Each structure stands twice: as structure tokens, then as C-alpha cells.
Amino acid sequence: GTISVIALSDDGKWLVTGSDTKDALLWSLADLSKPAIRLAAHRFEVSTATFSHDSETGDLRICTGDSGGVCHLWRRDPSTGNWKTYSRIATHEPGYGITGVAFTRDGSRLHTASQDHTVMQWDLATGNRLGNLTLRHPDGVRNLLLTADSKRAITMCSSGDDSYRLYSWDIDTAKAIECDINIPGSTATGLSLLPSQSTALLTTTTGDT
């Protein structure tokens, strides 16, 4: 099928891909002649994926989300070398797809964005959702990014015909600065941060940025 999900580990050694299937594929970039490792746990199409930033410590984790609203966390078993899912997150509204996932730089929190209008934050040491720090939106969340210092979350949702609302959230207070953008005759397709971390780049179906 068509590749719709792609994520690269910080050290450039691992790649996760997803297509119109229920499984994600994990590739070792050190040897592409080896078959991909199948990450099989989802009941719906995998819609997003990301790596933690722990590659240097040897505790690399992966989070995958699906179109049914469920996320799975994966970790490599040091005794066998096999990748296994060790946590399932299913607190978002069922049937509303996961649109973005992101680990904080220190690996202590996970953020999950959904079409159910929310971004939820998770304490990975306890597995608990930080309910008072849910980032609420007026429409389905389309994109989720964390700044390099993990102090702010950048999100986007629709705010009307050809209009989008961008948010810059303080993740410790769940308070945001927001702005509206109008893109006549076009659809927003992607969001990224420039290296300065002070400017967001928005891409559209017409090729404008």
C-alpha cells in the first residue's frame, strides 16, 4: 500500500513506516537487506509513529497510533533483541484517529493528539494521564509538534472553511497563544518548526508555505 507514516530515530539507525495496514514496519538502516520487523498490535490502520530520544542510553522506545484512537508503546527486549509492545493507551474517544504522537526530550512524558479535539499528556513513569493538562481544541487536532526543549507543544486544527488555528501551548500549564490563518482554496497538509524554534512552517495542497 501507500506509505503514509514515516519516523526516523535520533541516531539515524532505525526507521518506522506505516501504510494502509494494521501493522507498522521497523527497519534497521544499518542493514537494509534484513527484512523489516513487524510491529503488530493494532486493530486499525497505523496513522502516526515516533521514537523517543533515548537512543544513546539504550532505552529507545517507539509509539504508534492508529485510526481507531489507540496507541501502543514498544520497547526492545535486551535479552532477546525482540521489539514488544509494553503499554496500550486507549483513553481518546473511540473511533477518532490518532493524528500525532511525541515524546518529551527527557522521555518522561508522551503527548497523543486525536481527531477527538484533544492532545493528552501521559506520565510515562506511572502510566497515568495528566488529566488537568489536556490540551483542548475546537476541532480535530491535525498536527502535533514539541519544541526542542519540550517546553511547548505546537498544534493545529481547522477553524472554519479554508481556515486553521495554530496553538503554542505551555505543556506545564495547558495555556496557549493562538492565531488564525486563512488559506483560500487550499488545504493545510503539514506543520514543522524551523531550527530557530520560533517560526512554524505550514505546507498546503497548492504547494504554498
Steps between C-alpha positions, in 0.01 A plus 500: 500500500590867500749608769317753720710488819874541537720569805877498548685443829731775624811291437392420143516125560129414493207588276129433557257497210125452480257454212136403460548196724463429871875444552796737511835388358830565679811512282863478612680754281833335578399206280207549264547148365335373818121472495305762693380423850122494510344692790165325518251601770254744345145418392486800265730664246814653650470878461809642675824397668797647684818402685608606846829688535669223700714339229826591678389341829387178336139543610354595164120490488247530219144625512252411225143629472211379287187627329282345770641718779746258664875537560758232575841545661782270388836413655782266403545203731875503586502126566356398164542807280131481410276807492187462712209720591497571874219754535167568330339846517129511419367806682419713194144485367464165315480533123681834489842447343833582662660777294829556681722360777808654661735419788654777707876532470563337840258216425285571805181586310313395190258724310221347288288709260161389370213593277294509822621864545760424768868450565555287810816488711626184668744450786702205373648416840155426641298443183247756620330761285558857616130588481537860609746561214282388208536742207147566371415619148178607322551239228702187426873544555683471169862540608714476812859613553714556807769765512859380540497579872159328538359800683235579238268299275405639158163379369260580219130442439237622256311814600264530201499484121859544377597617849731348759593582856856461623577460871819533699439326835693515825488126578527557876199734523291398193472870408547607140575786265293461185461650156270440201622449144283518189605302191238560226452206266760282667538239774775494762703178473793535737660697781865521604727719709803680362830447688454831680189347665333841476339453157260231377486392135158404362465310172186483283353305211581786261869486589498825693688540831 
